[in-house]
Amino acid sequence: MKNNFKGELAVMDSLDIKPNYAALGRKYGMDWRTVKKYHNGYEGRPDKRNKGSKLDEYRNEIKDKLAIKRITVQGVYQFMLKKYGVNRIGSYSNFNRYVTVNKLKPKARTQGHPRFEKNPGEQAQVDWKEDISITNIYGEKFVINVLHTTLKYSRYAHLEMTAQKRFDDVARGLINSFKKFGGVPKELLFDNMATVSNTNVTPKKPTDSIMQMVFHTGMRISEFCGLTLKDIDLENRTVNIDHQLQRTSDMRYIIENTKTDAGTRVLPITEDVAQMFQAIIEDRKPPKMEKVIDSHTGFLFYDDDGNPLVAMHWQHRFNRMVGRYNDIYRVQIPNITPHVCRYTYCSNMAKSGMNPKTLQYLMGHSDISVTMNVYIHISFDDAEEELKRMEEFRKAQAEIEKKNDAKAVSQKMFKVV
């Protein structure tokens, strides 16, 4: 509209026609005085102000600094701010706008990565997402790793969470990814073999040791959690049990007496169990400040917060161990708890012919009926084997009586069933 208005004024001037300012004002929607102003040579407001910036005097210096490799606008701004002060440089937003408008920062010259296209089913890429920290609903902190398998053609991916980075973790993750993909790619591309499976590190497996220890001692898990360094006598191969560690519902750690008076006992241990305790003590990493609970300190295992592990921790670890085994192997095993280990120890000792009073002492039972009736279950095969043994004994007894015409042999053998 402005161009048409100016053009009409120019035509009138060329024809020596005096413009009617009021009529032109009504036609173009402006005041007659504004029309007159344009007729007298007014060009209108400029699109941009010609006012310079206070940063113009530093333009070359800013440009030189931004040419430095890997320098940032924020870094140059802090340099200029320290050198000249905020009154002369101004705010970062204005500084950044000045750099952008005047195109002072050179564009980065990056070379793109070549893309290698693969056909469907030809290749998959495998890599680790390492050392991811998570916390469960009980407040326990864990560090996990994720095996990431991606098909190159479709970018279809599978994520497998693992606690460690061993060969069986890689194998399980790959097998599960192949099941998800519905087939096996011809090639597997590992970005870094050292991150796929670290064969130089022997993974620690405390859960296996604890399971074996409970299998071979029959201790209650709360008794084991309460053990301290002074309770273990490796020289005499004994373990003193006179307390147990518990954690209350309000997350307080307390020391309690053993479940029964008979639970207070001194356990003899085998050479294998003594070696397990020795390994635990050698690998033990105590916190900077040992936790003292009801005058007891020097516990064997601690969590990341410096608190001793309790029964719940070991139950979760047993569950993860069983779940991990069942993920790898076709033959599944049932759930294993610390109490199952104690039960198994009692049954094995009874089947081996151990004196029931001795077994009662080792188990810490207050009543022998608990040892006999609760923990020992005889299967049909056990009963059948015992009957066969008794039958053979009777036949041998009859043969002796027949040949020697002697008194009947009295049976003094006793076996727990």
C-alpha positions, 0 to 999 in steps of 0.5 A: 500500500505504501508503494502505491501511495508514493507512486500516486504522489509521484504521478501527481508531481510529474503532472503538476497536480496539487494533491488533495491530502484529505482525499488521499488520507481517506483512500489510504487510511491515514491522516492528511498531515501524514500524507503531506509529510510523505509528499514533502519527502518523508521516507518513513521509519527505517526497518532497522535502527543503525544504532551500534552495539557496545560490543562492537569495539570487542568484535575482533577479539570475540571472533578470534577467541571463538575461533579456538578449537572446542571453545564455547560461547559461554567460555568466551563470555566468562573471559571477556567478563573477567577482563572488562567487567559486566558494565562493558560486556553486559549479560550473557543473553545479549552477548550470545545474541550478538555472537549469533546475529553477527555470525562470529562463531565458525561452524564446526567442520564435522565429518559424518560417520559412514553408514553400512547398510545390512540386509535383514538377518545379516548382522546384530550389534551387541554392547553393554550399558554399564554400572547403572545404579538402582534402588529397590523398595527396601532401600537396597542399592544395586549396580546393574549392567544391561546387555544391548542387542540391536539388529542392524537392518530394522534397529529392533533391540533387546535389553537384558539386565544382569548383575555382572558381565560374565560369559554366562550373562552374555550367553543368556542375553544373546539367547533371549534376544534370539528368541525375541528376534525369532532367529539368529543373525549371521554376524554379531558385531561387538564394539569392544570385546573387553566390555562384553566379557571381562575374563580377567576378573574373578566374580565374587559369589558370596551367596554360594559360600553362604548357602554352602555354609548353612548347608554344612552347619545348620545355623539359623540365618539370623544367627549367621547374620549376627556373627562377628569376628570374635565369634569365629575361632579358626584355630580351634575350628569352632563358632560361638553362637549366643545371639542373633541379628534382627531388623525391625519393621521401623528399620532398627537393627537389634541384637536378640538372644537365640531363639531358644536357650539350647540355641546358645551353643558352640558349633564345631566346623569342618575344614571346608567351612573353616576355609569359607570363613577364612575367605570371608574374613580376608575379603571383608571390606568394613565401612570407615566406621564399624557399626556397633549394635547393642555392644556387638561390632565386627559383622561379616557383611555390610551393605552400601550404607554401612549396615550389616546384612540381615536375613531379608538381604540373603533371602533376596540374594538366594531368590536372584541366584535361583532365578538366574540359574533357571534362566540359563538351564532347562532343568529348573530348580525350586526356590531355595531359602536359608531355612531350606538349607538348615532343613537339608543339613538336619535331614542329611545328618539324621540319614547318615546315622548321627546320634539324635541328641548330638543332632539336637545340640547342633541344631539348637533345638530345645526339645528333641521331638522337634528334631525327630518330628519336624525336620526329619521326613522319611521317604518311601525309599528310605523306609524300604531300604531300612526294612531290607536292612532289618530283614538282612539282619534277622537272616544273619541272626538266624544263621548265627543261632543255627550254626553256633547254637548260641544265644540270640544276638541282641540288637543295639543298633539305633538309627534315626528315621 
